[in-house]
Amino acid sequence: MQRCIGIRREDKSRWERRTPLTPAAVHKLVEQGVQVLLQPSPTRAYRDEEFLAAGAIVQEDLSACPVVFGVKEIPPAFFQAGGAYVFFAHVIKGQPHNMPMLRRMLELGCTLIDYERVTDEKGRRVIFFGRHAGLAGTIETLWALGKRLAWRGIETPFARLRHAWEYHDLAEARAAIEAIRGEIRRDGLPAAVTPLTIGVTGYGNVGKGAWEILDLLPIQVVEPWELAAITAGSNGSRHMVYGTTFREEHMVAPKDDLQPFDCQRYYECPDNFRPIFAEFLPHLTVMINGIYWDARYPRLVTRDGLRQLAEAGPLRLQVIGDISCDIEGSVEITVKATDPGQPVFVYDPLTGAVQDGYEGEGVVVMAVDILPSELPRDASESFSAALLEYVPAIASADYTVPVAELNLPPEIKRAVMAHRGELTPAYRYLQQYL
C-alpha cells in the first residue's frame, strides 16, 4: 500500500503564507515513495506549480490521506473520522478558543500530533518556528521604534525600516538593518533618545532569533545590572545601542532572600519567588519579550507597575515587542493580538486606554501572534528541513493500533496528544478544559 500524506491550505489568517513542507521536501518524499496531495492556495509562499513540479498532486480533496499536515489550527469541520493530523493545535494550556476543535477531534476518533510537543529526550523542541518569530518580531519592533520616535519629532535611521513582510526575504531585511548600523556609527543617534537600550527577555529560540537581528546593529552587550549606570547622566554613547538579555534570575528572586537563586527550584515552586523585573524597566527604551509563560509565574510588566512608573515621570520605555503574545500574560498590557497589517497599538498606563497605531500617549505594543508568517519562505524552509526526517515514519504508521503500539520515532510519539479519540496519558489533564 502506497504511503500518502496531505498538506492542507492555511486559512486561519489572510497573512498566513507558510507551509509545513516545501517543494524541495515534497520532491524528496516522492522519491521515497510517499504520495503527496496538496490543497491549492493562492497565498502560499510557494506557488502550486512549484509543488506540481516536485511531484505533488494538487487537489482540493484530501480525504484519501490517512495523515494531513498543516501549520495553524484546523477548523473542526475539516476533520475526518479516524484521521491523523499534524499541526500547531495550541491547546496545551487549555486555550478556551481551541477546545471545540479538540472536542471534535476526540468525537471523531482522530489522532493529534502537535509540533509544539515534538521534543528530544531532554525536553527541547526539535521542530519550531521560534527563531523566525524572534527574527520577524525584532524587525517589527525596530520598525515600531522608528515610527514612534518620528511621531515624537525624533528622527532616527529606524524610521526607514519596513515591515518584515515587505522585504523579499530575510537577507534583504538584514541588509536594511546593516545600513542602519553604518549610519549610527557614523552620525550617532539624537541626544533625545540616547543612550538607547534594548532588553530581551528569554534565551531560547525566540531570543536567539531576536539577537540575530540586534547583532546587526552597533550593539554593546551589557549585563542587566549595568543598565542603571548607562542611563544615568552621560554614560552612554550616541554611536552605540546597548543590549542585554534577561534570564530568570533577573525576573524573580527568592522570597527568602537568604536562599541563593535556583532556576530549577523556581520552575518547580514559583510561589516561593517574587517578581523583580520592574527594577529594570525604567532603564529600557525597548523591551523584546520572548519567554514561555503561564499563570503559575509572575508577570514581567503589570498595569499597576507601569502606571506607577508613568506617574513618576516621562517614560523612557517606548516600545514593547511582545513576541510571546500571551494575552494579559507576562506583559499584562498586551490586551489583544495584532496582525501584520496593523502590528501595533498604544497603551496609556495612566488611563488604560488602547489606540491602534503608534500615535498617542503611552507605550507602543507590538503583539503579532503569527510573526513567522512575515518571513514565510525562510521560515518554511527551516521548519520543513527539521520536519522532513520524521515524515516517512509518520506516513507509514498504523493509526488503528493502541497508542502504546504506535510505531513512531520517540520525538513524535511524545507529541501524540490524542489517539483514537482519547487524550493520551501525558495530556489527560486537558480533560478539565473540555
Disulfide bonds with the S-S distance in Angstrom:
none
